[in-house]
Amino acid sequence: MSNVMTSEWSTMIRSAPSVPASLTCRETMRVMFQHPESKCIVVCNEGDEPVGLLMCERFFLKAAGRLGADHFYRESITRLMIRSPLIADLSAPAASVLAEAMNRPDLMKNDCIIITSEGKLAGVVYPSDMLCSRQ
């Protein structure tokens, strides 16, 4: 996580587990179970730049509901990740990031927002935390 964090983000940003895009669903599920407190897992490339997002609850439901779990477990995590998550830099105004988050489709309104610093993963923000901090 970045050492320099604006006060605007410092009360909202949370750490989140990250995995390389090369992992399988089985390997990623192990990471999810190692971090039961996290709502999401960030998928990163070799340079620690976010390339996707997994919301843990949705990911688990897909895993539990699939026929042929063995095939599911061997699939690349890139097949199930959200390929266009909302990503914001620490320098972005929180109000504009929240507005962008609330303009997403209903199913994605509660998806975590990935926060970066100089393109690298700094953490995530839950939209609910941003709404609470506005009040």
N, CA, C and O of each residue as an XYZ file, in Angstrom:
540
protein
N       0.846     -1.177      0.000
C       0.000      0.000      0.000
C       0.890      1.238      0.000
O       1.971      1.243      0.590
N       0.435      2.248     -0.648
C       1.212      3.476     -0.798
C       1.444      4.155      0.548
O       0.553      4.187      1.397
N       2.645      4.697      0.738
C       2.945      5.441      1.963
C       2.310      6.817      1.945
O       1.982      7.371      2.994
N       2.136      7.370      0.747
C       1.543      8.691      0.611
C       0.093      8.498      0.205
O      -0.196      8.036     -0.899
N      -0.810      8.852      1.095
C      -2.223      8.657      0.825
C      -2.966      9.918      1.230
O      -2.801     10.412      2.346
N      -3.767     10.429      0.345
C      -4.502     11.632      0.683
C      -5.471     11.326      1.814
O      -5.959     10.202      1.934
N      -5.747     12.315      2.632
C      -6.660     12.113      3.753
C      -8.042     11.730      3.255
O      -8.789     11.051      3.959
N      -8.388     12.159      2.049
C      -9.686     11.830      1.462
C      -9.855     10.312      1.324
O     -10.946      9.794      1.561
N      -8.808      9.607      0.951
C      -8.867      8.163      0.753
C      -8.450      7.374      1.992
O      -8.855      6.222      2.150
N      -7.658      7.966      2.864
C      -7.044      7.208      3.959
C      -8.042      6.530      4.888
O      -7.724      5.482      5.451
N      -9.222      7.082      5.065
C     -10.197      6.455      5.956
C     -11.025      5.378      5.256
O     -11.736      4.616      5.911
N     -10.935      5.316      3.929
C     -11.774      4.381      3.183
C     -11.022      3.213      2.568
O     -11.604      2.147      2.370
N      -9.752      3.388      2.263
C      -9.017      2.367      1.521
C      -8.747      1.145      2.398
O      -8.424      1.265      3.580
N      -8.887     -0.022      1.794
C      -8.662     -1.289      2.497
C      -7.674     -2.125      1.690
O      -7.544     -1.968      0.475
N      -6.996     -2.997      2.383
C      -6.136     -3.925      1.648
C      -7.019     -5.037      1.094
O      -8.079     -5.339      1.641
N      -6.573     -5.627      0.024
C      -7.289     -6.738     -0.590
C      -6.255     -7.712     -1.136
O      -5.196     -7.297     -1.605
N      -6.557     -8.993     -1.076
C      -5.607     -9.937     -1.664
C      -5.543     -9.748     -3.170
O      -6.526     -9.372     -3.809
N      -4.380    -10.012     -3.717
C      -4.226     -9.966     -5.169
C      -3.632    -11.285     -5.625
O      -2.908    -11.952     -4.886
N      -3.949    -11.641     -6.845
C      -3.434    -12.873     -7.430
C      -2.923    -12.564     -8.825
O      -3.402    -11.637     -9.478
N      -1.946    -13.342     -9.284
C      -1.498    -13.156    -10.664
C      -2.540    -13.713    -11.631
O      -3.267    -14.647    -11.295
N      -2.609    -13.148    -12.811
C      -3.579    -13.566    -13.822
C      -3.346    -14.994    -14.290
O      -4.206    -15.567    -14.959
N      -2.222    -15.570    -13.959
C      -1.887    -16.931    -14.395
C      -2.527    -18.026    -13.534
O      -2.434    -19.205    -13.876
N      -3.176    -17.654    -12.420
C      -3.735    -18.673    -11.524
C      -4.993    -19.313    -12.095
O      -5.694    -18.735    -12.925
N      -5.252    -20.529    -11.617
C      -6.494    -21.226    -11.954
C      -7.564    -20.833    -10.937
O      -7.272    -20.199     -9.923
N      -8.791    -21.215    -11.222
C      -9.880    -20.944    -10.282
C      -9.644    -21.651     -8.954
O      -9.934    -21.091     -7.897
N      -9.125    -22.869     -8.993
C      -8.845    -23.605     -7.748
C      -7.827    -22.853     -6.895
O      -8.025    -22.688     -5.692
N      -6.751    -22.402     -7.506
C      -5.719    -21.676     -6.768
C      -6.273    -20.364     -6.204
O      -5.937    -19.969     -5.087
N      -7.105    -19.712     -6.971
C      -7.695    -18.451     -6.522
C      -8.682    -18.680     -5.394
O      -8.782    -17.858     -4.483
N      -9.412    -19.787     -5.440
C     -10.343    -20.099     -4.362
C      -9.591    -20.307     -3.045
O     -10.079    -19.926     -1.982
N      -8.423    -20.902     -3.116
C      -7.599    -21.059     -1.903
C      -7.247    -19.697     -1.313
O      -7.300    -19.509     -0.098
N      -6.889    -18.757     -2.169
C      -6.567    -17.397     -1.709
C      -7.803    -16.775     -1.066
O      -7.706    -16.132     -0.021
N      -8.958    -16.965     -1.686
C     -10.203    -16.416     -1.142
C     -10.460    -16.957      0.269
O     -10.837    -16.200      1.164
N     -10.260    -18.249      0.465
C     -10.500    -18.841      1.788
C      -9.451    -18.409      2.814
O      -9.712    -18.453      4.016
N      -8.283    -17.998      2.360
C      -7.255    -17.490      3.269
C      -7.552    -16.063      3.729
O      -6.961    -15.585      4.697
N      -8.469    -15.383      3.036
C      -8.823    -13.994      3.348
C     -10.344    -13.858      3.443
O     -10.951    -13.161      2.629
N     -10.965    -14.515      4.427
C     -12.434    -14.493      4.500
C     -13.011    -13.111      4.784
O     -14.204    -12.892      4.575
N     -12.200    -12.187      5.251
C     -12.674    -10.836      5.563
C     -12.807     -9.963      4.320
O     -13.451     -8.915      4.366
N     -12.212    -10.379      3.226
C     -12.197     -9.550      2.018
C     -13.395     -9.844      1.127
O     -13.776    -10.999      0.938
N     -13.979     -8.791      0.586
C     -15.098     -8.934     -0.344
C     -14.633     -9.226     -1.764
O     -15.421     -9.650     -2.609
N     -13.342     -8.996     -2.022
C     -12.870     -9.137     -3.398
C     -11.427     -9.595     -3.448
O     -10.704     -9.589     -2.452
N     -11.038     -9.993     -4.655
C      -9.654    -10.336     -4.972
C      -9.309     -9.561     -6.241
O     -10.074     -9.566     -7.206
N      -8.171     -8.905     -6.235
C      -7.726     -8.144     -7.397
C      -6.776     -9.023     -8.211
O      -5.848     -9.619     -7.665
N      -7.016     -9.096     -9.501
C      -6.155     -9.858    -10.406
C      -5.170     -8.871    -11.020
O      -5.564     -7.855    -11.594
N      -3.877     -9.187    -10.889
C      -2.823     -8.268    -11.351
C      -1.911     -8.954    -12.368
O      -1.802    -10.179    -12.410
N      -1.265     -8.130    -13.178
C      -0.247     -8.648    -14.088
C       1.082     -8.740    -13.338
O       1.142     -8.512    -12.130
N       2.136     -9.075    -14.067
C       3.456     -9.249    -13.431
C       3.986     -7.965    -12.811
O       4.809     -8.018    -11.896
N       3.531     -6.815    -13.292
C       3.987     -5.532    -12.774
C       3.137     -5.005    -11.628
O       3.248     -3.832    -11.271
N       2.288     -5.851    -11.043
C       1.384     -5.481     -9.942
C       0.374     -4.418    -10.368
O      -0.082     -3.617     -9.552
N       0.033     -4.420    -11.651
C      -0.988     -3.516    -12.176
C      -2.302     -4.290    -12.272
O      -2.326     -5.378    -12.847
N      -3.377     -3.765    -11.732
C      -4.657     -4.464    -11.767
C      -5.174     -4.655    -13.192
O      -5.163     -3.729    -14.004
N      -5.624     -5.876    -13.476
C      -6.201     -6.189    -14.789
C      -7.612     -6.760    -14.667
O      -8.307     -6.926    -15.669
N      -8.032     -7.058    -13.439
C      -9.362     -7.619    -13.244
C      -9.744     -7.663    -11.788
O      -8.934     -7.379    -10.906
N     -11.001     -8.027    -11.545
C     -11.542     -8.060    -10.191
C     -12.453     -9.269    -10.047
O     -13.207     -9.614    -10.957
N     -12.368     -9.901     -8.892
C     -13.295    -10.974     -8.533
C     -14.022    -10.563     -7.270
O     -13.392    -10.289     -6.249
N     -15.324    -10.521     -7.331
C     -16.109    -10.315     -6.122
C     -16.300    -11.707     -5.520
O     -16.856    -12.591     -6.171
N     -15.844    -11.906     -4.289
C     -15.762    -13.240     -3.692
C     -17.102    -13.969     -3.637
O     -17.173    -15.160     -3.940
N     -18.150    -13.270     -3.258
C     -19.441    -13.942     -3.146
C     -19.892    -14.484     -4.504
O     -20.314    -15.637     -4.593
N     -19.810    -13.685     -5.545
C     -20.187    -14.127     -6.891
C     -19.303    -15.262     -7.369
O     -19.778    -16.227     -7.969
N     -18.008    -15.138     -7.097
C     -17.054    -16.172     -7.499
C     -17.397    -17.497     -6.818
O     -17.407    -18.541     -7.470
N     -17.675    -17.464     -5.531
C     -18.009    -18.678     -4.793
C     -19.307    -19.287     -5.316
O     -19.399    -20.504     -5.474
N     -20.299    -18.459     -5.583
C     -21.567    -18.974     -6.101
C     -21.386    -19.647     -7.461
O     -22.017    -20.665     -7.743
N     -20.528    -19.080     -8.295
C     -20.248    -19.723     -9.581
C     -19.557    -21.056     -9.378
O     -19.861    -22.032    -10.063
N     -18.627    -21.097     -8.438
C     -17.897    -22.335     -8.173
C     -18.817    -23.411     -7.602
O     -18.731    -24.572     -7.999
N     -19.684    -23.039     -6.685
C     -20.567    -24.001     -6.035
C     -21.703    -24.452     -6.948
O     -22.223    -25.557     -6.793
N     -22.085    -23.612     -7.885
C     -23.229    -23.914     -8.721
C     -22.901    -24.596    -10.025
O     -23.811    -24.988    -10.755
N     -21.655    -24.747    -10.336
C     -21.261    -25.333    -11.619
C     -21.301    -26.852    -11.582
O     -20.945    -27.480    -10.585
N     -21.747    -27.430    -12.705
C     -21.593    -28.870    -12.896
C     -20.189    -29.090    -13.421
O     -19.653    -28.250    -14.144
N     -19.606    -30.192    -13.068
C     -18.247    -30.450    -13.519
C     -17.247    -29.549    -12.836
O     -16.475    -28.853    -13.497
N     -17.255    -29.558    -11.515
C     -16.377    -28.679    -10.744
C     -14.912    -28.872    -11.104
O     -14.124    -27.929    -11.036
N     -14.543    -30.099    -11.490
C     -13.150    -30.348    -11.830
C     -12.710    -29.478    -13.007
O     -11.605    -28.935    -13.005
N     -13.569    -29.351    -14.002
C     -13.262    -28.484    -15.147
C     -13.191    -27.024    -14.703
O     -12.294    -26.289    -15.117
N     -14.124    -26.611    -13.870
C     -14.146    -25.242    -13.359
C     -12.837    -24.923    -12.645
O     -12.247    -23.866    -12.871
N     -12.387    -25.817    -11.800
C     -11.174    -25.566    -11.027
C      -9.944    -25.395    -11.908
O      -9.003    -24.701    -11.523
N      -9.937    -26.015    -13.083
C      -8.781    -25.918    -13.971
C      -8.819    -24.676    -14.855
O      -7.815    -24.332    -15.478
N      -9.959    -24.002    -14.917
C     -10.086    -22.802    -15.752
C      -9.189    -21.678    -15.233
O      -8.926    -21.571    -14.035
N      -8.733    -20.856    -16.155
C      -7.964    -19.669    -15.779
C      -8.884    -18.671    -15.086
O     -10.047    -18.520    -15.460
N      -8.362    -18.008    -14.095
C      -9.152    -17.016    -13.366
C      -9.549    -15.851    -14.280
O     -10.526    -15.153    -14.008
N      -8.809    -15.648    -15.335
C      -9.134    -14.556    -16.258
C     -10.467    -14.777    -16.964
O     -11.048    -13.826    -17.488
N     -10.958    -16.002    -16.987
C     -12.253    -16.288    -17.621
C     -13.419    -15.824    -16.766
O     -14.505    -15.574    -17.288
N     -13.211    -15.703    -15.453
C     -14.296    -15.327    -14.548
C     -14.169    -13.930    -13.962
O     -15.122    -13.416    -13.376
N     -13.020    -13.317    -14.111
C     -12.825    -11.991    -13.512
C     -13.627    -10.935    -14.257
O     -13.970    -11.104    -15.427
N     -13.915     -9.856    -13.568
C     -14.498     -8.676    -14.202
C     -13.348     -8.019    -14.955
O     -12.360     -7.603    -14.351
N     -13.478     -7.929    -16.261
C     -12.374     -7.450    -17.094
C     -12.256     -5.933    -17.155
O     -11.217     -5.400    -17.544
N     -13.297     -5.257    -16.778
C     -13.270     -3.785    -16.799
C     -13.743     -3.237    -15.458
O     -14.781     -2.579    -15.388
N     -12.988     -3.503    -14.394
C     -13.407     -2.971    -13.097
C     -13.175     -1.466    -13.041
O     -12.430     -0.904    -13.844
N     -13.817     -0.837    -12.089
C     -13.574      0.588    -11.868
C     -12.243      0.719    -11.140
O     -12.066      0.195    -10.040
N     -11.315      1.424    -11.770
C      -9.975      1.643    -11.211
C      -9.764      3.145    -11.113
O      -9.991      3.874    -12.078
N      -9.326      3.607     -9.941
C      -9.071      5.031     -9.726
C      -7.713      5.204     -9.066
O      -7.289      4.374     -8.262
N      -7.046      6.278     -9.413
C      -5.768      6.602     -8.791
C      -6.015      7.362     -7.493
O      -7.042      8.023     -7.336
N      -5.077      7.262     -6.577
C      -5.172      7.989     -5.308
C      -5.363      9.485     -5.497
O      -5.915     10.157     -4.625
N      -4.911     10.010     -6.626
C      -5.032     11.453     -6.867
C      -6.430     11.847     -7.349
O      -6.742     13.037     -7.407
N      -7.266     10.888     -7.691
C      -8.616     11.197     -8.194
C      -9.505     11.680     -7.054
O      -9.421     11.152     -5.945
N     -10.350     12.669     -7.306
C     -11.279     13.128     -6.271
C     -12.298     12.028     -5.949
O     -12.911     11.454     -6.849
N     -12.466     11.749     -4.674
C     -13.373     10.682     -4.251
C     -14.792     10.909     -4.750
O     -15.477      9.949     -5.104
N     -15.245     12.150     -4.787
C     -16.618     12.437     -5.227
C     -16.840     12.008     -6.672
O     -17.899     11.473     -6.998
N     -15.865     12.233     -7.536
C     -16.040     11.838     -8.937
C     -15.956     10.319     -9.094
O     -16.635      9.745     -9.945
N     -15.136      9.676     -8.286
C     -15.046      8.212     -8.327
C     -16.366      7.600     -7.848
O     -16.853      6.634     -8.436
N     -16.937      8.155     -6.794
C     -18.224      7.666     -6.297
C     -19.314      7.859     -7.347
O     -20.142      6.970     -7.545
N     -19.325      8.997     -8.016
C     -20.318      9.247     -9.064
C     -20.186      8.220    -10.179
O     -21.186      7.712    -10.687
N     -18.957      7.920    -10.553
C     -18.728      6.914    -11.587
C     -19.187      5.532    -11.116
O     -19.764      4.766    -11.888
N     -18.928      5.222     -9.854
C     -19.348      3.934     -9.294
C     -20.867      3.799     -9.280
O     -21.402      2.726     -9.558
N     -21.549      4.876     -8.960
C     -23.011      4.830     -8.893
C     -23.662      4.818    -10.280
O     -24.849      4.516    -10.404
N     -22.894      5.143    -11.317
C     -23.408      5.097    -12.691
C     -23.215      3.728    -13.340
O     -23.594      3.531    -14.495
N     -22.629      2.783    -12.605
C     -22.464      1.442    -13.148
C     -23.817      0.723    -13.158
O     -24.745      1.144    -12.467
N     -23.934     -0.360    -13.938
C     -25.171     -1.148    -13.913
C     -25.482     -1.629    -12.492
O     -24.571     -1.827    -11.687
N     -26.759     -1.814    -12.191
C     -27.191     -2.180    -10.843
C     -26.413     -3.353    -10.250
O     -26.051     -3.318     -9.074
N     -26.151     -4.385    -11.041
C     -25.440     -5.555    -10.531
C     -24.005     -5.245    -10.119
O     -23.394     -6.013     -9.376
N     -23.467     -4.133    -10.591
C     -22.073     -3.794    -10.307
C     -21.914     -2.633     -9.334
O     -20.790     -2.272     -8.985
N     -23.013     -2.049     -8.894
C     -22.926     -0.859     -8.026
C     -22.173     -1.112     -6.725
O     -21.549     -0.196     -6.189
N     -22.221     -2.335     -6.210
C     -21.534     -2.643     -4.951
C     -20.171     -3.292     -5.156
O     -19.518     -3.676     -4.186
N     -19.731     -3.422     -6.416
C     -18.411     -3.990     -6.668
C     -17.338     -3.054     -6.121
O     -17.470     -1.831     -6.171
N     -16.290     -3.648     -5.606
C     -15.180     -2.867     -5.063
C     -14.561     -1.983     -6.150
O     -14.602     -2.300     -7.339
N     -14.001     -0.891     -5.709
C     -13.285      0.032     -6.584
C     -11.803     -0.176     -6.308
O     -11.356     -0.079     -5.165
N     -11.057     -0.458     -7.345
C      -9.618     -0.675     -7.197
C      -8.923      0.678     -7.165
O      -9.163      1.534     -8.016
N      -8.062      0.859     -6.177
C      -7.303      2.105     -6.042
C      -5.834      1.812     -6.366
O      -5.249      0.850     -5.869
N      -5.265      2.661     -7.201
C      -3.873      2.489     -7.591
C      -3.047      3.710     -7.185
O      -3.570      4.793     -6.926
N      -1.762      3.487     -7.142
C      -0.794      4.565     -6.944
C       0.284      4.353     -7.991
O       0.999      3.351     -7.973
N       0.391      5.302     -8.896
C       1.341      5.198    -10.007
C       1.124      3.909    -10.795
O       2.083      3.277    -11.239
N      -0.135      3.523    -10.965
C      -0.488      2.351    -11.754
C      -0.460      1.032    -11.013
O      -0.950      0.026    -11.527
N       0.104      1.012     -9.812
C       0.222     -0.219     -9.024
C      -0.915     -0.307     -8.003
O      -1.438      0.715     -7.557
N      -1.287     -1.517     -7.644
C      -2.354     -1.737     -6.681
C      -2.010     -1.106     -5.333
O      -0.958     -1.386     -4.759
N      -2.900     -0.256     -4.837
C      -2.742      0.358     -3.516
C      -3.765     -0.215     -2.535
O      -3.509     -0.248     -1.331
N      -4.905     -0.661     -3.028
C      -5.953     -1.213     -2.181
C      -7.292     -1.126     -2.888
O      -7.357     -0.899     -4.096
N      -8.341     -1.306     -2.136
C      -9.691     -1.206     -2.691
C     -10.546     -0.345     -1.775
O     -10.228     -0.134     -0.605
N     -11.632      0.140     -2.342
C     -12.610      0.907     -1.570
C     -13.971      0.278     -1.834
O     -14.303     -0.067     -2.968
N     -14.751      0.134     -0.772
C     -16.118     -0.350     -0.915
C     -17.011      0.860     -1.166
O     -16.903      1.856     -0.451
N     -17.885      0.797     -2.160
C     -18.786      1.921     -2.394
C     -19.594      2.306     -1.158
O     -19.875      3.486     -0.950
N     -19.968      1.330     -0.339
C     -20.733      1.630      0.881
C     -19.924      2.510      1.832
O     -20.491      3.375      2.500
N     -18.604      2.303      1.904
C     -17.756      3.159      2.753
C     -17.727      4.580      2.219
O     -17.702      5.539      2.991
N     -17.730      4.717      0.905
C     -17.712      6.062      0.311
C     -19.024      6.781      0.584
O     -19.029      7.981      0.859
N     -20.125      6.063      0.512
C     -21.430      6.676      0.793
C     -21.525      7.109      2.248
O     -22.048      8.183      2.546
N     -21.021      6.275      3.155
C     -21.051      6.613      4.594
C     -20.189      7.823      4.910
O     -20.553      8.640      5.757
N     -19.038      7.948      4.231
C     -18.139      9.066      4.525
C     -18.682     10.389      4.025
O     -18.248     11.443      4.490
N     -19.628     10.364      3.083
C     -20.238     11.600      2.571
C     -21.222     12.186      3.565
O     -21.496     13.386      3.533
N     -21.750     11.366      4.436
C     -22.798     11.845      5.362
C     -22.229     12.476      6.586
O     -22.977     12.925      7.454
